[in-house]
Amino acid sequence: MACVVLPVIGAAGEAGMVFLRLWALRRRYCPRPVLLSGVLICLVYQTLVVARSRFLSCPPHRGDKPTVAADVRFDEPLLKQPEPLESAQNQSDEDVAQQNQAEWAGRVVLLMGQHRAADTEVQLYQRVLQRLGYMVSMARYAETSATLRQDDGRPGSDTWAVLICLRGSEKSCLKKMNSYHLQAHQRVNMIPTLSQAFSSAGGICRFQAHSLLSGLSIPIIPSACGPLNSPLGNLDPAATDGWPASGPTPPASRAFFATVSVYVLVTSASPLAAFLHTTGLVRPRISAYSQAAQLHTFFLEQLGPDTYLQPLESMREAIAAVLLSAAMSSDDQRPAQARCELCYQLLTFTLRYSGSVQPEIVKVQAELHFDDLKDPGFDGQILKEFILEDTLNFLLSTRDRSLTSFPECIAAIVREKYSGCEGTYSNCLPYKEKLVLLQFVSQLQSLGPFDVLYPAASPALTSLQAHLDQRFYGEERSQKRSRLVALLNQIRSLLYTSETLKQPKRSSVPEGPRNLTNPSQNSQPQKDYLHRPDCRHDAGKCMDPRLRQLYTDPPLVLTPPFSPEVKEYWAEVPFDVVALKIRAEPESCQCRVHLDERRGPSKASYPIGLGSSRVSILLVDESESEPVVMTIYTLHVFRESRPSLPIFDEYVTCGFRQDCGLVVQPDLPCGLEPLPRASAPSRPCLSGDAPGRWVVPCLSCSDNRTCDWRVVSWQPDDCYYPVLEGPQLRDCMLGRKVLFIGDSTNRGMMYYFMERVNGTLEAWDKAHDTIVYHNVNDGGTLISYSYYPQFWLDRSQRPTFERALQQLIERSHPLENSPQTVLVVGGVQWLTPNHLKILQQVLKRENLHNILVMVKTIGMGFHLPVDGIHSLSLRGVQELHNLNQNILTTAKLYGFEAIDTLSVTMGRYKEFLQGKCACHFHEVGKLAFPSRPQHRDTTLYQQAAETWLGPSGTLDLQELGSRADSPYHVKGAVNQVYSEVLLSRMCDSRSRNMTAGPR
């Protein structure tokens, strides 16, 4: 039996037509019973195959989310007709791509440009691409890439699939693209002609200057493509004349004012295919900065469920109209060898709503930009990397799917569109355009955090597309393009509907809380992350307690390079880096990140003191009532000392009172100034607040990098502070009791005092209460200390200054009412003249009005923006000088000795050590250095030493302070200076015999 079964396309209705035709031919070809049985078998088989394919591959209803299953490969021509000779070139392109796919599909060339290999953005590309199965080859520029050099661009010789050009390598990439014949399967992360279309030319976007666009009203202001730092300016209402609004203007009570920045991914310029990321930057009119937010959620909250879709649709239409115009104007300017069907371009569009739901585009920028965030450098980089990761997953995660196959439902549409052409399917649809279709279908199946921007079911855009086709391509070519665009639209309508816009999408982008840059200011607690697609919004167990990435500002070069499996890292920063922002992202969104403690912040700014600092990064499981720490990562940061250039005979003496980086006294000069060489002052200073400056030898006072900062010295203007040798100091302190009350800076002076008197420091403690030491000076000197103020307690529970002082006096009894009893009071910035008044009243009441009181005035600190503590503005820092003068005046009024620590610390405010306040100029640690510095033998050091401290010489901590066998040592040159001033005044003969004056 010879049964003829024709190709059957369609469902049961189409199958019925085939049955009738076969029934009419039954007598000509087959006996009746046999023919009928054969026809029924063939018909049932074809119907079931088509029905099964439709069930698996096509959406059963337009409003439902499609589930695309088995792909059908087009190994055979769609139409059984003779293949013309002119199809050979198209077929060879496809053959070459298929034959070499195994070799090129897994290779990516990453050009770093200005980036370092340690930058988080470079690490992101490596991590995501390797996870997707790609092999990454890195170089700085195209000219230095071994992979690109061995690829001469001939068919079959290509050795890479994707070329990614980061900031700084664009020119190198463009040169490569212009001189290289890109193969159909290769893609680059830039579409040069599209970027050029959005460049500025004569104050307008370059594409707007195209003659064929004259007379068209496009919703973009003329200056939208201007420099990045140009202001957005006033909106020009005439810019959108003639462009149809997509909905009515809301009532005045709901007038919509906002600025929105959105991120657009163009995957094909001709024909245009573009996608919109569901996360953008939003800024209502009342806000000073933008914040990251889901666009759907933002519009819903601003306008309500009845009208929120109108501005979304208007925004999409405006962007698509501008993209269409730009793509059309640049399409005919592309060199043939630079055409790249699979290349993609990320763009940033900034739109402004001025009372209406119809926006205007006020800025277009190539690549991703986050200029409107409060901290675009740090928060912007994090947001950028999340969007880049979404982009890579969207574009490259489907590479394992065959590039020669469609779902059957799409194949039917293609056959229908091109059923009248001659030759095979390949001839009707060139291979490169077929790739665009295949890519578009693949992307519609896995949109993730993207929405389809174009093609779109919009009458205004359809009309604009047809109008532009006629203008740019003429009748014949316009019809061919219209057929391809119509095919894209039909595919989009089948696999994607506007109903998806009404459902918020999940993204890997960090959540836009009400305040992205300072979540603590939100009225309601917000989560720090938008859950990635594989996460649930409800709390779950932290099953994968690893970090996904560690972000810092400024970026750190970590040793070893970051990896989720490595738990401890080291990094170094130069002297001028005084603060570090840190944010860590977890691998799993069920794990929470906290810094330093279980309930600490997820991101924070840390002061980085000289020497070593440590930050603990905790991954915490918060699914239970009590958080559980699952993993701890540790970051060690070493901040270098001020750069120093050794000086010997040729030098000039330079002096400075304050640093130009933070001017505390605007009426005084800042920075280094040349000083004449003068003989050492001959008289000792009579008070602890003698005016002075820092003195340092340099090759030139105009460049602080030429100075020998190892020998920088404090020099009073016309006197000197005698430095006591060990025996002198111990004799001075014999039989005395010294009481300290104040914060940690006061405590640092106390431990320096103990080390100088004993010659060693056997033990130390970060005491935050009252403590008494009896073993100082071989038991001949008693030292007691009380911490004040106890800021960690609630104000209602904090002991008052009077109460704290009274308790310290009671713990130190018996006390002698003479200078044999010394009270040292002060701290960073809590002390006021009122505290001195209370002090005078308590001493009078306790009959201690003749003791020696030494007031440590305020010091530098709290000048850096740090999370969790207050920070001073520049004006607040400058007001410290007035407060300091009031304290000095009040202290002298009551007959107290005063040590002016503000004058000593303000010139070297960058040389703080560990602590969030950036106010600690001391640090207690183990003594781990030689007893005598090697550079001490130079003539210059001896001269500089004699200059700042007079005939008695300079302070040498190893010689005058600790013995080499001392377990601990108080480090810090600035603390050393004002502590030596304290000791000098404490042992001055006038002070020891002084009786209280007006107390």
BELGIQUI-V402978 format. One line per field, one symbol per residue. phi: phi as a letter, one per 30 degrees, with the letter a starting at -180 (. if undefined). psi: psi as a letter, one per 30 degrees, with the letter a starting at -180 (. if undefined). burial: + if it has 16 or more other C-alpha atoms within 10 Angstrom, else -. Layout:
BEGIN
phi = ???
psi = ???
burial = ???
END
This chain:
BEGIN
phi = .ccccdecbkcdddddddddddddcdddcbdeddddddddddddddddddddddddccddaddcddcccddcdcdcddcdbecddddeddddeddddddceddcdccbcccdiddcddddddddedddddddjcccccadbddcddddddccidejcdbbcbcccdejcdddddddddcbddddddbbdacedddddcddbiibdeddddddcdidccdbdecdcdedcdddiddceddcejdddcadddeedcecbacbcbcccccacbddbbbcddcbcbbdddcdbdbdadeeddddddciddbddddddddddddddddedddddcddcddedcdbdcdbbcbcccbbccjbdcdbdcabbdicbbddddbddcdddddedddddedddddcdcdddddbbbddddeddddddcdcdcidedddbeeddddddddddddddbdhdccdcadbdbedddddedddeddccidddddddddddddeddddddcbbdddddcdccbddddcdebddbeddddcdbddbdddedccdddbddcbdbdcabcbbddccdbdedbedccbbbabbdeddcbbcbbccddcddcccbciadcdddbaccdcdeicbbbccccbccdcdcecdcbbcbccbccddeebceccdcacccbacbdddaddcddcdbidbdcddbdddccddcadbdeaadbbdbdaddbddcccddcdbcbedbabcdcddeddddddcdicccccblcdddddddddedddddiabdaaaddbbcbbcccchhidbcbbbbdacdddddedcddddddddddddddcddccdaddcbccbkadbddbedddddedddddddhbdcddcbcdddbdlhccdbdjbdbcdeddddddddddddddddddddiddbcddddddddbddcdcdkddhbdcbacaddbbddbedddddddddddddddciedicdbdddccdddcddbadckdddedddddeddddcdedddcdcdddd
psi = kjkjjlkkkabeeeeeeeeeeeefgeffelleeeeeeeeeeeeeeeeeeeeeeeeffkkfkeflkkjkbkkjkiflkekilkkleffeeeeeeeeeeeegefeffgkkkjjfcfllffkeeeeeeeeeeeegglkkkklelefgjeeeefjgfkkffkglekjkjlkfgeeeeeeeefgkjklefkklhkjeeeeefglkjhflkefffkeffkfkjkiklegfgalegklflkkjfffgkfkkkgllkllefgkjklkkklkkjjfkejlkklkkkfkakkjlffkflllklkeeeeeeeeflfegffefeeeeeeeeeeeeeeeeeffegfkkeffkjfgllkklkkklkkiflfjlkkfkkkkakkhffleifedeeeeeeeeeeeeeeeeeffgffkkggklkeeeeeeeeeegffllaleeeejleeeeeeeeeeeeeffiebglkkeklkikeeeeeeeeeeeeeffleeeeeeeeeeeeeeeeeeeefklfffffkklklgkkkilejefifffkekkklfkkklfgllflklkjfiilkelkkljlkkjkjllkkffkfklklkllefjflkkkkkklekffkkkkkelegllfllkkkjlkbklkkkjkkkjgflekkkkekkkkjkkkkllkkkjkkcejllkklkelkffjjejfflllakkkkkkllkkfklkflggkkalkkkklekffjffgliffgklkjlegaljkkkleeeeeeefkglkjkkkaafeeeeeeeeeeeeeffljellkikgbkkkkfgkhhgfkkklkkkklifflkeffkkleeeeeeeeeefglkkkilffkkkjklbdgfklfeeeeeeeeeeeeghhfgljkkjjallklgfkjkkfllkkleeeeffeeeeeeeeeeeeeegglkkjjfeeefffhffhlakkffhfjglkklkjhllfjkegffkeeeeeeefefgaffllkjeeefcklfgkelkjljeeeeefeeeeeeeegkeeefgklkcg.
burial = -------++--+--+--++--+---+--------+--++--++--++--+--+++++++-----++-+--++-----++---+---------++--+--++--++++++++++-+-+++++++++++++--+-+++++++++--+-++----+-+--+++++++++--++-+++-+++-++++++++++++++++++++++--+++++----+--+-+++++++++-----+--+---++--+-++--+-----++++++++++++++++++++++++++++++----++++++++++++-++---+++++++++++++++++++++++++------+++++++++++++++++++++++++++++++++++++-+-++++++++++++++-++++++----+++++++++--++--+----+++++++++++++++++++++++-+++++++++++---++-++--+++-+-----+--++-++-++++++-++++---+---+++++++++++++-++-------+++++---------+-+++++++++--++++---++---++++-++-+-++++++++++++++++++++-+--+++++++++++++---+++++++-----++++++++++++++--+++---+++++++++--++++----+++++-----++--++-+++++++++++++++--+-+++++++++++--++++++-+--++-+++-++++++++++++++++++++++++++------+-++----++---++++++++++----------+--++--++-++--+-+++++++++++++-+++-++--++-++----++++++++++++++++++++---+-----++-++-+++-++-++--+++++++++++++++++++++++++++++++--+------------++--++++++++-+++-++-+++++-+-+++++++++++++++++++++--++--++---
END
